[in-house]
Amino acid sequence: MTNEVYKSEISPLFKALNGGLITLFLVIAIFMFLSGEEVRLTVIFLVIIIGLAILFYSGYQIRYELREESLKAKWLFGTKNIEYKKIKDFKAHKIPHTSIRRFGISMLGGRFSNGEIGKFYAIFTSNEGILIETDKSVIYGGKLFISPTDPENFLKQLKKKILENKTAEEI
């Protein structure tokens, strides 16, 4: 059986924020270079631009794989695997922009908390996606938030994979 791979849905806010930051720092770097500022400062701004461009590009590299026995979420800072047998619940969900980052600086994921859903781990580029509940021993807060393209189809395929992996006693 083949793995089904879904890319992350890239939100307009993500595109605008990253594109705007890259443009801003590029304009500053060009202005500094043309005004005769120290080369060192121009280089620093160019490094910032390259870093932002890598972060922007990495949003397009997020993948969610529905494998034989587990969901695999891959992003710039690693991979998270959740066995289907350990998934307790899953649903479409929209996380508010007011969710608080608990650890890390990436806009693409990490540890978050929110008054409504508590602590959770996220690998996303859009605040509209899927919330997967599991044990706290499996992932931070016992919840994973992802934002696959075609979330309706993803939910159907995830349900199918979970049912395929249930034993006779669990059904």
N, C-alpha and C positions, 0 to 999 in steps of 0.2 A: 504494500500500500504506500502511496506517495504522501509526502508532507504537504500540507497546504500552507502557503506563505502569504501573509498580508503585510502590506506596508503601513506605516503610520499616516493618519490623516493630518495634513499640514494645514493649520488654521491660518486665516488671513492675519490675525494678530501676531502669530509667530513670524510670518514672512515680513510684515511691516516693521516689527520691532528689530529683528536682525538686520534687515535691509537698511533701515534708518540708521542704526548704529554703525554699520560698515560704511555707509555714505558719509556720516558725520565725521568719523575718524579719518577717512580718506581725504575729505576736504581740509581738515585741520593739518594733516601731514603735507598736503600739497601747498597750503598756505605757508607753513613753516619752512618748507624747502625753498619756495620762491622768495620769501622774505629774508633769507640768509641766516636763519636760526642754526644752532648747532646741529651737525649731522646726527649726533647721538640722539637727540629728541625726535628727529624725523624717523630714525630707525626704530625707536621705541613705539611710535605710533604705527609704523608699518607692521611691527610684530603684533600689536593689538588688532590691526585689521586682519591679518592672516589668522589669528586665533578666532576672531569672530566669524570669519568665512568658514573655518573648519567646523565650528559649532553649528553654523547655519546648514552646511552640507551634511553634517552628521544627523540632523533631523530627518533628512531624506533616506538615511540608511537604517533607520529603526525598522525591525522586522519582528513579526509575531508568527511563530510556526506552530501549527497544530500537528504534532507528531503522533506516532503510534500510541505512546503511553503518557505523554506530557505536553503541556503548553510551554513553549520556549520563547521568551521575549529577549531580543538582542538589541543592544545599543552601544554607543561609544564607550561606556564605562563598564561593560560586562554583559553577562547573561543571567537571566533568572529562569529557572525551571520549576514548574508546578505539575506534579503528577495529577492526572484526572481524578484518581481515587481520593485525593485529598481536597478537592474542590467541594465546598459546602453549598455555595450559591453563586450566581452570576447574573448580572442585569445591566441594561443600558443605564448610564448615569452621567450627570453633568456636574463636574466639580467646580465650585465657585473660584474666581480669581483670588479670593481672599484667603484661600488655603495657605497655611503657614509652612514654609520650608523648615524642616528639622535639621537637615544636614546636607552640605554640599552647595555648589553654586550654579550648576547646570540648569538651564531653563527646560531641559528635556526630560528630567526625571530626578529621582532620588527619594528621600524620606520626607513625608509631608504629614500634616494633621489638619483636621477640620472639625468644627464643633458638631456637625451633623453625622459624620461617619467615623470620627476618631482618627487614629494613626493609620497611615497607609503608605505603600511604596508605589511610585508611579514611573512609567516609561511612556511618555506621551508628547505630542506636539499640538494637541487640541484639547480643550477642556470638556468636550463632548466625547464620551467613549463608553467603556465597559468596566464595571467594578466586579472583581472576582474575589470571593471570600474563601479563606482557607484557614488553617491553623497558624497561630503566631509563631510556631516553631519553623514554619515553612518560609515565611517572608515577614518583613517588618510590619507590625500591626495586624497581621493576618489578612491583609487586603492588598490587592494589586489593581492599579488603575492603568488601563491601556487605551489607545485611541486608533484602532484599525480602520482602514478604509472599508467601506461596505459593512458597517457594524451589524446590520440585520443578518446578513449571510454568515458573518463570523459567529454570531450567537447561535444560529441554527447548526453550524458545523461543530461548534464547541459542545453543544448539547448532544449531538450524535456521537462524538468521541467519548464523552463522559459515559453515555449509555453502553457503548461498545466495551468499555473498560470495567464495568460493574460485574461483580461475580454473581452467581445464582443466589447466594444468601442476601446480597444487598438489594436485589430487585424486589 
